Amino acid sequence: MSLLVATAYFPPAGYMAKAIKSEGIVIEAFETYPKQTCRNHCDIFGPNGKQTLTIPVIRDNGNHTLTKDVRISNHQPWQKIHWRSIETAYNNSPFFLYYQDHFTRFFEKDFRYLLDLNMEIFQTLLQILNISRPVLLTEKFEKSPATNTDLRTIAVAKHSVIQMNYPHYTQVFESRHGFIAGLSIMDVIFNVGPEASSYLGTIK
């Protein structure tokens, strides 16, 4: 059965773990866009601990704006800020130099819509993880879909962690702050490298 999930900006590791264990992935496009979620937030592990990166967005219809219509606000240099934060967090990780070219274009190209950016990121992540899954967008909103496993509510709050069992792996600033579980999939990729897909398979 396919998995129905919300769109996400560099999704949490738990989100990706559930996605790769599914037969297919369906991204919700027609929901009323909620604030303070992984749709435009991701958590990385910086020198001061968990750090949230937020894409500024524009909701033309206020609280009635659909996810597919949410625009990215480029009135501030969020791309430069995010990439600088990612470099600071992971420049000393084992696989940052190997994978950085997969990510830099997301911080150089102008994207108008949040969903377009997130879809390109998601497809790139699947390629990095060597995961082949069909990825579709919804064509309408269904409150209780009958044909998909509905996980649109996972990682609802900005600082929430998807409740799963995350095995330990070595993180750059772990000696300062201890192991932090459930961060963006970037944390796994930069620290674990080619074993990232196998690691996701161990998350229960």
Legacy VTK file of the C-alpha trace (Angstrom):
# vtk DataFile Version 3.0
C-alpha trace
ASCII
DATASET POLYDATA
POINTS 204 float
0.000 0.000 0.000
1.217 3.528 -0.749
2.038 6.004 1.993
0.238 9.356 2.100
2.418 12.026 3.701
2.707 15.778 3.925
5.367 17.517 1.901
8.543 18.207 3.878
11.649 20.356 3.636
14.611 17.960 3.996
12.374 15.506 5.868
13.120 14.008 9.280
14.867 10.635 9.343
11.715 8.941 10.685
9.668 10.306 7.782
12.179 8.885 5.298
12.313 5.562 7.138
8.568 5.142 6.735
8.699 6.297 3.112
11.306 3.783 1.974
9.390 0.925 3.589
6.268 1.733 1.582
5.265 0.483 -1.855
4.778 4.028 -3.119
4.603 7.581 -1.854
1.802 10.089 -2.296
2.423 13.707 -1.308
-0.556 15.756 -0.098
-1.005 18.880 -2.222
-4.588 19.913 -1.520
-4.658 20.158 2.257
-5.169 23.531 3.920
-1.588 24.482 4.724
-0.799 24.314 8.457
1.910 26.437 10.052
4.839 25.335 12.226
5.474 21.924 10.641
8.140 20.047 8.701
6.550 21.353 5.500
8.836 24.380 5.638
11.088 23.525 8.599
13.949 21.090 9.144
16.183 20.380 12.124
19.962 20.028 11.871
22.692 19.485 14.497
24.843 22.596 14.793
27.549 23.657 17.261
24.875 24.804 19.740
22.705 21.701 19.416
19.460 21.298 17.510
18.907 24.122 15.060
15.734 24.731 13.067
15.938 26.079 9.522
12.755 27.769 8.311
11.729 28.733 4.791
9.694 31.969 4.845
6.433 31.428 2.990
3.552 33.457 1.608
-0.036 32.238 1.999
-2.055 34.349 -0.413
-5.364 33.088 0.985
-4.324 33.200 4.616
-5.452 30.211 6.654
-7.360 28.891 3.630
-4.284 28.550 1.392
-3.720 25.084 -0.049
-0.272 23.535 0.207
0.148 23.542 -3.567
-0.365 27.323 -3.591
2.082 28.249 -0.829
4.785 30.494 -2.259
8.339 30.987 -1.028
9.224 34.478 0.129
12.601 35.571 -1.197
12.585 38.975 0.476
15.325 37.730 2.779
18.404 35.649 1.861
17.110 32.474 3.490
19.006 30.245 1.035
22.371 31.758 1.958
21.510 31.576 5.643
20.436 27.936 5.427
23.443 26.784 3.415
25.846 28.618 5.712
24.219 26.887 8.693
24.428 23.493 6.979
28.119 24.024 6.170
28.839 25.023 9.762
26.984 21.974 11.059
28.389 19.348 8.714
31.625 20.581 7.135
33.547 18.269 9.459
31.250 15.279 8.977
32.704 12.267 7.150
30.617 12.599 3.977
29.808 16.300 3.608
32.284 16.916 0.773
31.074 13.800 -1.031
27.394 14.787 -0.995
27.391 18.583 -0.882
27.015 18.988 -4.646
23.705 17.127 -4.466
22.369 19.861 -2.179
23.905 23.173 -3.232
21.535 23.725 -6.172
18.580 23.977 -3.799
20.221 27.061 -2.318
21.164 28.661 -5.636
18.068 28.138 -7.790
15.001 30.332 -7.331
11.864 28.396 -6.485
8.467 30.064 -6.535
6.424 27.372 -4.775
7.326 25.436 -1.630
5.878 22.214 -3.030
8.100 22.392 -6.123
11.219 22.815 -3.988
10.261 20.014 -1.623
9.434 17.629 -4.465
12.839 18.192 -6.087
14.535 17.678 -2.727
12.581 14.475 -2.114
13.453 13.008 -5.518
17.121 13.837 -4.933
17.049 12.170 -1.527
15.586 8.996 -3.036
18.393 8.975 -5.597
21.056 9.435 -2.926
19.519 6.607 -0.891
19.250 4.378 -3.994
15.526 4.000 -3.385
13.175 3.503 -6.320
9.579 4.327 -5.433
6.770 5.924 -7.419
6.068 9.415 -6.063
2.743 11.082 -6.853
0.862 14.182 -5.794
-2.730 14.055 -4.626
-5.340 15.397 -7.047
-7.877 16.335 -4.379
-8.166 16.374 -0.597
-9.577 13.291 1.106
-10.093 13.419 4.840
-10.085 9.618 5.192
-8.389 8.052 2.155
-9.258 4.420 1.624
-6.400 3.376 -0.629
-3.349 4.829 1.149
-1.815 4.584 4.617
-2.426 8.071 5.976
0.584 9.544 7.775
-0.003 13.199 6.953
0.072 14.113 10.631
3.577 12.829 11.411
6.024 15.554 12.480
3.166 18.007 12.900
4.913 20.461 15.206
8.071 22.294 14.188
10.183 20.826 16.967
8.517 17.423 17.203
10.352 14.155 16.635
8.570 11.285 14.926
8.194 8.737 17.692
10.341 5.819 16.584
13.395 3.977 17.879
16.497 5.621 16.404
19.699 3.560 16.692
22.817 5.525 17.533
25.277 6.800 14.934
28.170 9.213 15.414
27.314 12.917 15.042
29.752 15.825 14.668
28.843 17.679 17.864
27.736 14.670 19.882
30.555 15.149 22.397
29.043 18.526 23.349
25.328 17.755 23.349
24.886 13.979 23.246
23.118 12.052 20.504
20.127 13.864 19.008
17.652 11.571 17.267
15.124 12.270 14.548
16.851 15.178 12.823
16.687 15.942 9.115
17.757 13.145 6.794
20.732 15.395 5.957
22.205 14.561 9.359
22.121 10.853 8.538
23.480 11.273 5.003
26.407 13.506 5.980
27.364 11.363 8.984
26.632 7.844 7.731
27.094 8.241 3.985
26.449 5.200 1.772
25.048 3.345 4.783
22.233 5.886 5.195
19.636 3.711 3.483
20.598 0.714 5.618
20.404 2.883 8.727
16.880 4.000 7.861
15.917 0.349 7.648
16.904 -0.114 11.321
14.563 2.640 12.545
11.464 1.010 14.003
LINES 1 205
204 0 1 2 3 4 5 6 7 8 9 10 11 12 13 14 15 16 17 18 19 20 21 22 23 24 25 26 27 28 29 30 31 32 33 34 35 36 37 38 39 40 41 42 43 44 45 46 47 48 49 50 51 52 53 54 55 56 57 58 59 60 61 62 63 64 65 66 67 68 69 70 71 72 73 74 75 76 77 78 79 80 81 82 83 84 85 86 87 88 89 90 91 92 93 94 95 96 97 98 99 100 101 102 103 104 105 106 107 108 109 110 111 112 113 114 115 116 117 118 119 120 121 122 123 124 125 126 127 128 129 130 131 132 133 134 135 136 137 138 139 140 141 142 143 144 145 146 147 148 149 150 151 152 153 154 155 156 157 158 159 160 161 162 163 164 165 166 167 168 169 170 171 172 173 174 175 176 177 178 179 180 181 182 183 184 185 186 187 188 189 190 191 192 193 194 195 196 197 198 199 200 201 202 203
